[in-house]
Amino acid sequence: MANSFGEFLRPHRTIPKTPWSAPSRWAISPLRVLVLVLGLFVFGLGEAFLLQSGIGNSPWTVLAEGVSLHFAFPIGGVTALISCVVLLLWIPLRERPGFGTIMNIFVIAAALQIGIAIIPHQNNYFIGLVFALLGIGLVGIGSGIYITCGLGPGPRDGLMTALHNRTGIRIGRVRLALEISVLTGGWLLGGTVGVGTALFALLIGQSIAICFGVVSRLTSR
């Protein structure tokens, strides 16, 4: 029983092909849109749990929170605005968005704002730790679901891959440089950096890989 459960949660090394995987970034269908929105919404809720944990956000939410504190604008709206700014950076890099790219901007921002409204902010460290781990799990699940749609990367991931393609710098180094930059900027603006931030950096890759594995095994039956 334990072995079969462990096998079910075994991480997947690649993005699995699913019944809803699109042949192109604009090949939308009712099923693909439904799965895409579900994945993005779960992703946004995961970010909300991290934010409400009180022990540290993901790097991009640290930046959004910092900007929100200075301009008294809802963090969901700031998240969408940052995504739009990042998307503009695609233009000189000649990266093309997909349907999923556009939906990423609005669905994640809306889910984050809804999550903040319904999820209580934690002052208890241990409950905050549970919230942070739950948030990381949800971000991994949401990522694993929406990425399999193949309808285009989110603005941040697209910027990462475009910079990699144009500069030849290893994608891991590009991602690290982007994450450090936005994390530092957000921290200087007053965004929350802490244990949750470190846990996110350590666990998010594995969380996504596990979700890829689960999706692959569920859809191959």
C-alpha positions as CSV (number, residue, x, y, z in Angstrom):
1,M,0.0,0.0,0.0
2,A,2.8,2.4,1.0
3,N,4.8,1.4,-2.1
4,S,1.9,2.0,-4.4
5,F,1.1,5.4,-2.9
6,G,4.8,6.4,-3.2
7,E,4.8,5.3,-6.8
8,F,1.7,7.4,-7.4
9,L,3.5,10.4,-6.1
10,R,6.7,9.8,-7.9
11,P,7.9,13.0,-9.6
12,H,7.9,13.3,-13.4
13,R,10.9,14.6,-15.2
14,T,9.1,16.1,-18.2
15,I,5.8,17.9,-19.0
16,P,3.3,15.0,-19.6
17,K,1.0,14.8,-22.6
18,T,-2.6,14.8,-21.6
19,P,-6.0,14.7,-23.3
20,W,-6.2,18.5,-23.0
21,S,-2.6,19.3,-24.2
22,A,-2.9,21.9,-27.0
23,P,-0.9,21.6,-30.3
24,S,-0.4,25.4,-30.3
25,R,-0.7,28.3,-27.9
26,W,-4.0,29.5,-29.3
27,A,-5.7,26.1,-29.9
28,I,-8.4,26.6,-27.3
29,S,-11.3,24.3,-26.5
30,P,-13.8,24.2,-23.7
31,L,-11.9,21.4,-21.9
32,R,-8.5,23.2,-22.2
33,V,-10.0,26.5,-21.0
34,L,-11.6,24.8,-18.0
35,V,-8.4,22.9,-17.0
36,L,-6.3,26.1,-17.6
37,V,-8.6,28.3,-15.4
38,L,-8.7,25.6,-12.7
39,G,-4.9,25.3,-12.6
40,L,-4.4,29.1,-12.5
41,F,-7.0,29.5,-9.8
42,V,-5.4,26.8,-7.6
43,F,-2.0,28.5,-8.2
44,G,-3.4,31.9,-7.1
45,L,-4.9,30.3,-3.9
46,G,-1.6,28.8,-3.1
47,E,0.0,32.2,-3.3
48,A,-2.7,33.5,-1.0
49,F,-1.9,30.8,1.6
50,L,1.8,31.8,1.4
51,L,1.0,35.4,1.9
52,Q,-1.4,34.8,4.8
53,S,1.1,32.5,6.5
54,G,2.9,35.5,7.7
55,I,6.3,33.8,7.5
56,G,7.4,34.7,3.9
57,N,6.0,34.9,0.4
58,S,7.2,33.6,-3.0
59,P,9.7,36.1,-4.6
60,W,7.2,37.7,-7.0
61,T,4.6,38.1,-4.3
62,V,7.2,39.7,-2.1
63,L,7.6,42.3,-4.8
64,A,3.8,42.7,-5.3
65,E,3.3,43.1,-1.5
66,G,6.0,45.7,-1.3
67,V,4.6,47.7,-4.2
68,S,1.1,47.4,-2.7
69,L,2.3,48.8,0.6
70,H,3.6,51.9,-1.0
71,F,0.7,52.6,-3.4
72,A,-2.2,51.4,-1.3
73,F,-3.4,49.3,-4.2
74,P,-4.9,45.8,-3.8
75,I,-2.1,43.1,-4.0
76,G,-4.1,41.2,-6.6
77,G,-4.2,44.3,-8.8
78,V,-0.5,44.9,-8.3
79,T,0.2,41.3,-9.3
80,A,-1.7,41.7,-12.5
81,L,0.1,45.0,-13.2
82,I,3.5,43.5,-12.6
83,S,2.6,40.7,-15.0
84,C,1.6,43.2,-17.7
85,V,4.9,45.0,-17.2
86,V,6.8,41.8,-17.5
87,L,4.8,40.9,-20.6
88,L,6.0,44.2,-22.2
89,L,9.6,42.9,-21.8
90,W,8.7,40.1,-24.1
91,I,8.5,42.5,-27.1
92,P,12.3,43.2,-27.6
93,L,12.9,39.5,-26.9
94,R,10.5,38.6,-29.7
95,E,8.6,36.1,-27.5
96,R,5.0,35.5,-28.4
97,P,2.2,35.1,-25.8
98,G,-0.5,32.4,-25.9
99,F,-4.0,32.3,-24.6
100,G,-2.7,30.9,-21.4
101,T,-0.3,33.8,-21.0
102,I,-3.1,36.3,-21.0
103,M,-5.3,34.2,-18.7
104,N,-2.4,33.8,-16.3
105,I,-2.3,37.6,-15.7
106,F,-6.0,37.9,-14.7
107,V,-7.0,34.5,-13.1
108,I,-4.0,34.3,-10.7
109,A,-4.5,37.9,-9.6
110,A,-8.2,37.4,-9.0
111,A,-7.6,34.1,-7.1
112,L,-4.9,35.7,-5.0
113,Q,-7.2,38.6,-4.1
114,I,-10.1,36.2,-3.3
115,G,-7.8,34.0,-1.2
116,I,-6.6,37.0,0.8
117,A,-10.3,37.9,1.5
118,I,-11.3,34.4,2.8
119,I,-8.0,33.0,4.3
120,P,-7.2,34.5,7.7
121,H,-3.7,35.9,8.3
122,Q,-1.7,33.9,10.8
123,N,0.2,35.2,13.7
124,N,0.9,31.7,15.1
125,Y,4.2,30.5,13.7
126,F,3.3,26.8,13.5
127,I,-0.1,27.4,11.8
128,G,1.8,29.8,9.5
129,L,4.2,27.0,8.6
130,V,1.3,24.7,7.8
131,F,-0.2,27.5,5.6
132,A,3.1,28.0,3.8
133,L,3.5,24.3,3.1
134,L,-0.1,24.1,1.9
135,G,0.5,27.1,-0.3
136,I,3.6,25.6,-1.9
137,G,1.6,22.4,-2.5
138,L,-1.2,24.3,-4.2
139,V,1.2,26.4,-6.3
140,G,2.8,23.1,-7.4
141,I,-0.6,21.5,-8.2
142,G,-1.8,24.6,-10.1
143,S,1.4,24.8,-12.1
144,G,1.3,21.2,-12.9
145,I,-2.2,21.5,-14.2
146,Y,-2.0,24.7,-16.2
147,I,1.4,24.0,-17.8
148,T,0.1,20.7,-19.3
149,C,-2.5,22.7,-21.3
150,G,0.3,24.0,-23.5
151,L,-1.4,27.3,-24.1
152,G,1.7,29.4,-23.4
153,P,3.8,30.2,-20.4
154,G,3.0,32.9,-17.8
155,P,4.7,36.3,-18.2
156,R,7.5,35.4,-15.7
157,D,8.3,32.0,-17.2
158,G,8.2,33.4,-20.7
159,L,10.6,36.1,-19.7
160,M,12.9,33.5,-18.3
161,T,12.9,31.2,-21.4
162,A,13.2,34.2,-23.7
163,L,16.2,35.5,-21.9
164,H,17.7,32.0,-22.0
165,N,17.1,31.7,-25.7
166,R,18.5,35.1,-26.6
167,T,21.6,35.1,-24.3
168,G,22.5,31.5,-24.2
169,I,22.9,31.7,-20.4
170,R,21.8,28.6,-18.6
171,I,18.1,28.7,-17.8
172,G,18.7,27.9,-14.1
173,R,21.0,30.9,-13.8
174,V,18.5,33.2,-15.6
175,R,15.8,32.0,-13.2
176,L,18.0,32.5,-10.2
177,A,18.9,36.1,-11.3
178,L,15.3,37.0,-11.9
179,E,14.2,35.6,-8.6
180,I,17.0,37.3,-6.6
181,S,16.2,40.6,-8.3
182,V,12.5,40.7,-7.6
183,L,13.0,39.3,-4.1
184,T,15.5,42.0,-3.3
185,G,13.4,44.7,-4.7
186,G,10.3,43.5,-2.9
187,W,12.2,43.2,0.4
188,L,13.5,46.7,0.1
189,L,9.9,47.9,-0.5
190,G,8.7,46.1,2.7
191,G,7.5,42.7,1.3
192,T,7.6,39.8,3.7
193,V,10.6,37.6,3.4
194,G,11.2,34.6,5.7
195,V,11.1,30.9,6.2
196,G,8.2,30.6,3.8
197,T,10.3,32.2,1.1
198,A,13.1,29.7,1.7
199,L,10.8,26.8,1.7
200,F,9.2,27.9,-1.5
201,A,12.6,28.1,-3.2
202,L,13.5,24.6,-1.9
203,L,10.3,22.8,-2.5
204,I,8.4,24.3,-5.5
205,G,10.3,22.4,-8.2
206,Q,9.6,19.1,-6.5
207,S,6.0,20.0,-5.9
208,I,5.5,20.7,-9.6
209,A,7.3,17.5,-10.6
210,I,5.1,15.4,-8.3
211,C,2.0,17.0,-9.8
212,F,3.3,16.2,-13.3
213,G,3.7,12.6,-12.2
214,V,0.2,12.4,-10.8
215,V,-1.4,14.0,-13.9
216,S,0.6,11.7,-16.1
217,R,-0.5,8.5,-14.3
218,L,-4.2,9.6,-14.0
219,T,-4.5,10.5,-17.7
220,S,-2.6,7.4,-19.0
221,R,-5.2,5.0,-17.5
